[in-house]
Amino acid sequence: MQGDLIDRDRLSACADLLMTTSPNVMVYAALDGWRRQMVQHGRELLGDTLELVRGLRNDIELIPDVEVLDDELLGKEASHDLDRLQILMDVSGTGTSGYQAADWLREHKQTDLGMSDHRRLLATMSFADDKASGERLLDALWAWRKAANDFRPACADPAAVAERDRTREHSTAPRRVLRTSGGGACRKGQRQNLRRADHAVSARHSGRGPRRAAQRRGDRLPSLRT
């Protein structure tokens, strides 16, 4: 530490308070305070938040090519119900990815979202949000949508690319790719040695002796006797 802007003794005392394996009294006090608040005002707090998010979901649906995922998520992969405070948006219709949208929102609107992937954005709300924070999110999303018209098109869906690669016909068989002339190519003798070594390793791992495995395949291995 350099300079005198920070009180060293106070910093050391704070570190000693937190750097312990014992239960932290501040965490316990915060949990007790939160429980008390939820008992006294929880229904009001969560009710107002759910009402805010309900309206925010409807407003986001008005953004062109943006779909707020809702009941269509139910029944998929054992999902039973939705956390309505998690606003999951499919932005693939805009031609851009969730990654691009999240980066733009962070850079230009100083808005961090809960999650993003190749086609989705997730905005996480809580009872700490109010009408002002909801409007800020909505304004940021509208600004991103207008700017997205000039974005470079997003890459294709990774799942679709993987399926295409799995099913497409290859012009050259994989084993023939290695059979090239010039430096780096395996010569015939080297390939045979590698194949023989691979057979021996496979025989050892399968619990069978190398000679029995060789007899089954018709290979001739050198004698192990001296």
C-alpha positions in Angstrom: 0.0 0.0 0.0 1.3 3.4 -0.9 0.3 6.9 0.3 -1.7 7.9 3.3 -5.2 8.1 1.8 -6.3 4.9 3.6 -6.1 4.3 7.4 -3.9 1.2 7.7 -5.2 0.3 11.2 -8.9 0.6 10.1 -8.2 -1.5 7.0 -6.5 -4.1 9.1 -9.4 -4.2 11.5 -11.9 -4.6 8.7 -9.9 -7.4 7.2 -9.7 -9.2 10.6 -13.5 -9.0 10.9 -14.1 -10.7 7.6 -11.2 -13.1 7.3 -12.4 -15.7 9.6 -14.1 -19.1 9.4 -16.4 -18.2 12.3 -20.0 -17.1 11.6 -20.0 -13.4 10.6 -22.2 -11.3 12.8 -22.8 -8.8 10.0 -24.2 -11.5 7.7 -26.5 -12.8 10.4 -27.7 -9.3 11.3 -28.4 -8.6 7.6 -30.4 -11.8 7.3 -32.4 -11.0 10.4 -33.1 -7.5 9.1 -34.2 -8.9 5.7 -36.5 -11.5 7.3 -38.1 -8.8 9.4 -38.7 -6.6 6.4 -40.2 -9.4 4.4 -42.6 -10.4 7.3 -43.8 -6.8 7.7 -43.7 -5.5 4.1 -42.9 -8.6 1.9 -46.4 -8.9 0.3 -46.4 -5.2 -0.6 -42.9 -5.2 -1.9 -43.2 -8.2 -4.1 -46.7 -7.3 -5.2 -45.6 -3.9 -6.5 -42.6 -5.5 -8.2 -44.6 -8.1 -9.9 -47.0 -5.5 -11.2 -44.0 -3.4 -12.4 -42.5 -6.4 -14.2 -45.9 -7.4 -15.8 -46.1 -4.0 -17.4 -42.5 -4.0 -18.4 -42.9 -7.4 -20.1 -45.8 -6.0 -22.2 -43.8 -2.9 -23.1 -40.7 -4.9 -24.2 -43.0 -7.1 -26.4 -43.7 -3.9 -28.5 -40.0 -3.7 -29.5 -39.8 -5.0 -33.1 -38.4 -8.5 -33.5 -37.9 -9.0 -29.7 -39.9 -11.8 -28.1 -40.4 -12.1 -24.3 -40.4 -15.8 -23.5 -43.2 -16.6 -21.1 -45.6 -19.6 -20.9 -43.9 -21.4 -23.8 -41.1 -22.2 -21.4 -43.4 -24.2 -19.2 -43.3 -28.0 -19.5 -39.9 -28.0 -21.1 -37.2 -30.0 -19.4 -39.2 -30.5 -16.2 -40.0 -26.8 -15.7 -43.1 -26.3 -13.6 -43.4 -22.5 -13.2 -41.7 -19.2 -14.1 -39.9 -16.7 -12.0 -41.7 -13.6 -13.4 -38.9 -11.4 -12.1 -36.6 -12.9 -14.8 -37.4 -11.3 -18.1 -36.0 -13.7 -20.8 -35.9 -12.2 -24.3 -35.3 -13.9 -27.6 -33.5 -11.4 -29.9 -32.7 -13.7 -32.8 -35.3 -12.0 -34.9 -33.2 -8.9 -35.0 -30.4 -10.7 -36.8 -28.0 -10.0 -34.0 -26.9 -12.1 -31.0 -27.6 -11.7 -27.3 -23.8 -11.2 -26.9 -23.8 -8.2 -29.2 -26.8 -6.7 -27.5 -25.4 -7.2 -24.0 -22.0 -5.6 -25.0 -23.8 -2.6 -26.6 -26.0 -2.0 -23.6 -23.1 -2.1 -21.3 -20.9 0.2 -23.4 -23.5 2.7 -24.5 -26.2 2.6 -21.8 -24.2 1.4 -18.7 -26.8 -1.3 -18.3 -25.7 -4.8 -17.2 -28.0 -7.7 -17.8 -28.2 -11.0 -16.0 -27.3 -13.3 -18.9 -26.8 -13.4 -22.6 -26.1 -16.1 -25.2 -26.2 -16.5 -28.9 -29.9 -15.6 -29.2 -31.2 -14.5 -25.7 -31.0 -11.7 -23.1 -32.0 -12.0 -19.5 -33.0 -9.0 -17.4 -33.2 -9.7 -13.7 -35.6 -7.6 -11.6 -36.1 -7.4 -7.9 -38.1 -5.5 -5.3 -35.3 -3.0 -5.3 -36.5 -1.9 -8.7 -39.0 0.8 -9.3 -40.7 2.6 -12.1 -37.5 4.7 -12.8 -35.3 1.6 -13.2 -37.9 -0.1 -15.3 -38.1 2.9 -17.7 -34.3 3.0 -17.8 -34.2 -0.6 -18.9 -36.9 -0.1 -21.5 -35.2 3.1 -22.9 -31.9 1.2 -23.2 -33.5 -1.7 -25.1 -35.2 0.6 -27.5 -31.9 2.5 -28.2 -30.2 -0.9 -28.7 -32.9 -2.0 -31.1 -32.4 1.1 -33.3 -28.7 0.7 -33.2 -28.9 -3.0 -34.0 -29.9 -2.2 -37.6 -26.2 -1.4 -38.3 -24.7 -4.3 -36.4 -22.8 -7.0 -38.3 -25.1 -10.1 -38.7 -24.7 -12.6 -35.9 -23.2 -16.0 -36.4 -25.6 -18.9 -37.0 -27.2 -20.8 -34.2 -24.4 -23.1 -32.8 -26.8 -26.0 -32.5 -27.8 -25.6 -36.2 -24.1 -25.4 -37.2 -23.3 -28.6 -35.2 -26.2 -30.4 -36.8 -25.1 -29.3 -40.3 -21.5 -30.5 -39.7 -22.7 -33.8 -38.4 -25.0 -34.6 -41.3 -23.2 -33.0 -44.3 -21.3 -35.2 -46.8 -17.5 -34.8 -46.7 -15.7 -34.7 -50.1 -12.8 -36.5 -48.6 -12.9 -39.4 -46.1 -11.3 -38.4 -42.8 -8.7 -41.2 -42.9 -7.6 -40.0 -46.4 -6.9 -36.4 -45.1 -3.7 -37.6 -43.4 -2.5 -39.4 -46.5 -0.7 -36.4 -48.0 2.7 -36.3 -49.6 5.4 -34.1 -48.2 6.5 -33.1 -44.7 4.4 -34.0 -41.8 2.7 -37.0 -43.4 2.8 -40.5 -41.8 4.7 -43.0 -43.9 3.4 -46.4 -44.4 5.8 -48.0 -41.9 5.1 -45.4 -39.3 1.3 -46.0 -39.6 1.8 -49.7 -39.2 3.9 -49.2 -36.1 1.3 -46.8 -34.6 -1.5 -49.3 -35.4 0.4 -52.2 -33.8 1.1 -50.1 -30.7 -2.6 -49.1 -30.5 -3.6 -52.8 -30.7 -1.2 -53.7 -27.9 -2.6 -50.9 -25.7 -6.2 -51.9 -26.4 -5.4 -55.5 -25.5 -3.9 -54.5 -22.2 -6.8 -52.3 -21.2 -9.3 -55.0 -22.2 -7.7 -57.5 -19.8 -6.4 -59.8 -22.6 -2.9 -60.6 -23.5 -1.3 -59.0 -26.5 -0.8 -62.4 -28.2 -4.5 -63.5 -27.9 -5.5 -60.1 -29.3 -3.0 -60.5 -32.1 -4.3 -64.0 -32.9 -7.9 -62.7 -33.1 -6.9 -60.0 -35.5 -4.4 -62.0 -37.5 -1.5 -59.7 -36.7 2.0 -61.0 -36.1 3.7 -59.5 -33.0 7.3 -60.2 -32.2 7.9 -62.9 -29.6 8.1 -61.8 -26.0 10.4 -64.6 -25.0 14.1 -64.1 -24.5 
